[in-house]
């Protein structure tokens, strides 16, 4: 599993109805630990379907440059 961790772009996990949110939080934190610095994790929960969606979103290449709080 460690060899393909970097190649996973999105993940959906279906939980039982009696799963608590603090249990789901551990899964999200583990996914964030494996995620590279180039990506950020987008997590969403579908309460009706009891599904957790995790997606790696690429961070932008260009950042806004400011000089003393003003955009340059």
Buried (B, 14 or more C-beta within 10 A) or exposed (E): EEEEEEEBEEBEBEBEEEBEEEEBEEBBEEBBEEBEEEBEBEBEBEEEEBEBBBBBEEEEEEEEEEEEEEEE
